Amino acid sequence: MPAAGSADLPEGAARGGPDVRTTAGAAAGAPPAHPGPGPDPAGQRRRRPSTSRQVGFVLATYAFVVTMLGTTLPTPIYPLYRERFGFSQLMVTVVFATYAVGVITALLLFGRLSDQVGRRRALLPGLLASAASAAVFLLADNVGVLLVGRVLSGLSAGVFTGTATATILDLAPPHRRGRATLVATVANMGGLGCGPLLTGLLSQYAPNPLRLTFVVDLALLVPAAIGVWLMPETVEVTGPARLRPQRPRVPPSARSVFVGAAMAAFAGFAVLGLYTAVAPAFLGAVLDPPNRAVTGLVVFAVFAASAAGQASLDVVTRRLAAPGRPPERIGLTVGCAGLVLGMGVLALGLATSSVAGLVVGGVISGASQGIGFRAGLAAVNGASPADRRAEAASAFFVVAYVAISVPVVGVGLLVELTSLTTAGLVFAAIVAALAVVVLALLHAGAGTGARAGGGEPVGVSGGGSATD
């Protein structure tokens, strides 16, 4: 599940610090910096094979896609696990939500690790965690093992998302930084969407549905690891690594902005969590016979819509620009209004057992989540002092990942107490209500605020960690 996109990282959030130098803005052709403890005994820095920055950009993007793909692979086959291990829909949501534990842990413990040890040395353990997760799922024989696999998957996403985003931006030529941000967004959200699509196709039309997907995943991770090893390093570390947990805090100047933006993010990410964890059950109830490939395609469409929504924010805000209406407020308004519409269509689809309603509701909600999330993160960044933007963004992402986990567990509990349709309708009503509250705050002028400190707002494109 989402580690959620990729962000234009705030100044100082992904780079800088007293013991770090990056090469993102180096002149073309300048040799990349390499981390390391210092000269070898012969007085020469150790060398390793390294690609050009252009090739490194491609390799980092591939690794990003594959890692995020791995986090959503189990989605279409949760019903098969239920049959094999005999657990309830509530336990399905618990297994899914365990992912957020790994993500939040990684964000708080390792958010700035790549600034201290270098991008490559942070990405490689993320790939290792992803491979370990695939291996655990490959060998899973009970629900406890699935929980371990999901925690490892969350750790890989939490370590990888911000670092990969920073790496892609570092390796891009300075004049193409905007395009690099879009690439990072598509890689992240596209990878998240491709996971269910790959599993749906393999589990529906190929043998051994609970094993083959993870064999393919491990095979995809091998060239990713080789590529990360070969790509040029963009950070030179001159001091020792200091691993210190980051406590999410919101600067006083950003708190009024944070409330509305975080509520919008909570509502949007809850929808992504619902489609990733519960969509197989919803679609299984209305498809006759159930088809895992269709399930994977539907979830892919939701994530693709989110990526498209994030990418379209600038166009949306330009079209709706008006004096006294900051772009962030416009984006949040459009995103929340779209969530209300999407939840209405989803509720109609559930009430009438309509596949079209589930799909259209998901696509509308996904696009709206993308627009609102990018606008909300931009608003929080813009209202925070430059030296505290990473801190505020970290708190924002913690809210987002809580939203991925807690609401879907509530849906699972409601399914046990009532029915799948009732649980879905209650969920849609709560998400729509949250979006309406944010719209009311925006209308009252309390949902966003003036940009702190003047200057340009901090742009974002997607949902990657700004705490790398």
Secondary structure as the mmCIF struct_conf table of DSSP 4:
data_model
#
loop_
_struct_conf.conf_type_id
_struct_conf.id
_struct_conf.beg_label_comp_id
_struct_conf.beg_label_asym_id
_struct_conf.beg_label_seq_id
_struct_conf.end_label_comp_id
_struct_conf.end_label_asym_id
_struct_conf.end_label_seq_id
HELX_LH_PP_P HELX_LH_PP_P1 LEU A 9 PRO A 10
TURN_TY1_P TURN_TY1_P1 GLU A 11 ALA A 13
BEND BEND1 ALA A 14 ARG A 15
TURN_TY1_P TURN_TY1_P2 PRO A 18 ASP A 19
STRN STRN1 VAL A 20 THR A 22
TURN_TY1_P TURN_TY1_P3 ALA A 24 GLY A 25
HELX_LH_PP_P HELX_LH_PP_P2 ALA A 26 ALA A 27
TURN_TY1_P TURN_TY1_P4 ALA A 28 GLY A 29
HELX_LH_PP_P HELX_LH_PP_P3 ALA A 30 ALA A 33
BEND BEND2 PRO A 37 GLY A 38
TURN_TY1_P TURN_TY1_P5 PRO A 41 ALA A 42
BEND BEND3 GLY A 43 GLN A 44
HELX_RH_AL_P HELX_RH_AL_P1 ARG A 53 THR A 71
TURN_TY1_P TURN_TY1_P6 THR A 72 PRO A 74
HELX_RH_3T_P HELX_RH_3T_P1 THR A 75 ILE A 77
HELX_RH_AL_P HELX_RH_AL_P2 TYR A 78 PHE A 85
TURN_TY1_P TURN_TY1_P7 GLY A 86 GLY A 86
HELX_RH_AL_P HELX_RH_AL_P3 GLN A 89 PHE A 110
TURN_TY1_P TURN_TY1_P8 GLY A 111 ARG A 112
HELX_RH_AL_P HELX_RH_AL_P4 LEU A 113 VAL A 117
HELX_RH_AL_P HELX_RH_AL_P5 ARG A 119 LEU A 139
BEND BEND4 ASN A 142 ASN A 142
HELX_RH_AL_P HELX_RH_AL_P6 VAL A 143 LEU A 171
BEND BEND5 ALA A 172 ALA A 172
HELX_RH_3T_P HELX_RH_3T_P2 PRO A 174 ARG A 176
HELX_RH_AL_P HELX_RH_AL_P7 ARG A 177 TYR A 205
BEND BEND6 ALA A 206 PRO A 207
TURN_TY1_P TURN_TY1_P9 PRO A 209 ARG A 211
HELX_RH_AL_P HELX_RH_AL_P8 LEU A 212 LEU A 230
BEND BEND7 MET A 231 MET A 231
HELX_LH_PP_P HELX_LH_PP_P4 PRO A 232 GLU A 233
STRN STRN2 VAL A 235 VAL A 237
BEND BEND8 GLY A 239 GLY A 239
HELX_LH_PP_P HELX_LH_PP_P5 PRO A 245 PRO A 248
HELX_RH_3T_P HELX_RH_3T_P3 PRO A 252 ALA A 254
HELX_RH_AL_P HELX_RH_AL_P9 ARG A 255 ALA A 277
TURN_TY1_P TURN_TY1_P10 VAL A 278 VAL A 278
HELX_RH_AL_P HELX_RH_AL_P10 ALA A 279 VAL A 286
BEND BEND9 LEU A 287 PRO A 289
HELX_RH_AL_P HELX_RH_AL_P11 ARG A 292 ALA A 311
TURN_TY1_P TURN_TY1_P11 SER A 312 SER A 312
HELX_RH_AL_P HELX_RH_AL_P12 LEU A 313 ARG A 319
TURN_TY1_P TURN_TY1_P12 LEU A 320 LEU A 320
STRN STRN3 ALA A 322 ALA A 322
TURN_TY1_P TURN_TY1_P13 PRO A 323 GLY A 324
STRN STRN4 ARG A 325 ARG A 325
HELX_RH_AL_P HELX_RH_AL_P13 PRO A 327 THR A 352
TURN_TY1_P TURN_TY1_P14 SER A 353 SER A 353
HELX_RH_AL_P HELX_RH_AL_P14 VAL A 355 ALA A 383
BEND BEND10 SER A 384 SER A 384
HELX_RH_3T_P HELX_RH_3T_P4 ALA A 386 ARG A 388
HELX_RH_AL_P HELX_RH_AL_P15 ARG A 389 LEU A 417
BEND BEND11 THR A 418 THR A 418
HELX_RH_AL_P HELX_RH_AL_P16 LEU A 420 HIS A 443
TURN_TY1_P TURN_TY1_P15 ALA A 444 GLY A 445
BEND BEND12 GLY A 447 GLY A 447
HELX_LH_PP_P HELX_LH_PP_P6 ALA A 450 ARG A 451
TURN_TY1_P TURN_TY1_P16 ALA A 452 GLY A 453
BEND BEND13 GLY A 454 GLY A 455
HELX_LH_PP_P HELX_LH_PP_P7 GLU A 456 GLY A 459
BEND BEND14 GLY A 462 GLY A 462
TURN_TY1_P TURN_TY1_P17 ALA A 466 THR A 467
#
